[in-house]
Amino acid sequence: MGAIQSQDYAMAKWAIGLRLPGSDDTIIENAFNEGKILRTHVLRPTWHFVTPHDIRWMLDLTAPRILSSLAHNDRHLSLDQKLLKKSNDVLGKALEGGIQLTRDEVRALLQKAKVDTSGLRFIHLLEHAELDRVICSGAKVGKQFTYALFDKMASAKTMEREEALTELTKRFFTSRGPATVHDFAWWSGLSVSDGRKGIEMVKKKFKKAIVDGKEYFFRVPSSFKNEIDQTALLLPNYDEYVVSYKDRTEAIDKKHLAIISKERNAVFTNSILINGKIEGIWQRSIKNESVAVKTRTFSALSNVKQKLVAKAINRYSKFLHKTPDF
């Protein structure tokens, strides 16, 4: 996958759970706290889960373009290179020796160093520190997230830009194909010309098909069933099944397009996926040892589909080690 969008931390753990047989919320939480999964701003940018092995070369590839996009806000917030260096140096020194600090502790630290953290400045200072490879996620303290020293958490692995572009392109089209170059550019935050260059470097490993005038690239599985099993999944918000693509209409049952167009960010909320198409939305409510899942479908479901959704709810409940409450 390369990276999984994760601004909603709890739901992003479920995004991993959907793709990792035998996992549950506890296993993934422990992996995060142990630094086997890191969380930082990368790609477009927004929060993403990445591995320690991938975080450095991905940021080396994507950070320059992201930093360029921040220039306007930097000027508006009076964040010049001198101030950003001072902030980064303060954070880097404070996190040496494996120290990890909560967000409030980081703010207090910068304020003590006479760095103004008012308004949106604090968010941008943190984002710059992530993109400059000074900080990334540390272990949670209770329900609070912490920041750790990037070099302490990340692998030392680096790549030349062309090698990194090749690897990211290969990851995207292997895990998300069929997809277009414009999908890849959207997902990665890179330019369309970079996307075309990446495809050119890996095209021998992929198939190409033209559908409705669009070029799609994909890797043919070594084996697959003749027919896709009937299935329903409770997708988390911002799931890669939807958010990876600039054009997301293929994931929506065409008869529901009008309904979804009226829903605010419907394709970015918790979605009910039935046989590969979004057919509704869902919400959860956790109480003690149970989880209540409320569903709303865009049209009446057949008995078969209702049973598939019930199975999906049971799967999610099991992931949380909770009793399902329909």
Secondary structure, DSSP 8 states (H G I E B T S, - for coil): ---EE-SSHHHHHHHHHHHSTT--HHHHHHHHHTTSSEEEEETTTEEEEE-HHHHHHHHHHHHHHHHHHTHHHHHHTT--HHHHHHHHHHHHHHTGGG--EEHHHHHHHHHHTT---TTTHHHHHHHHHHHTTSEEE---BTTB-EEEEHHHHS------HHHHHHHHHHHHHHHH-SB-HHHHHHHH---HHHHHHHHHHHGGGSEEEEETTEEEEE---SS--SS----EEEE-TT-HHHHT-S--GGGB-GGGHHHHHHSTTGGGS-EEEETTEEEEEEEEEEETTEEEEEEEESS---HHHHHHHHHHHHHHHHHHT-EEE-
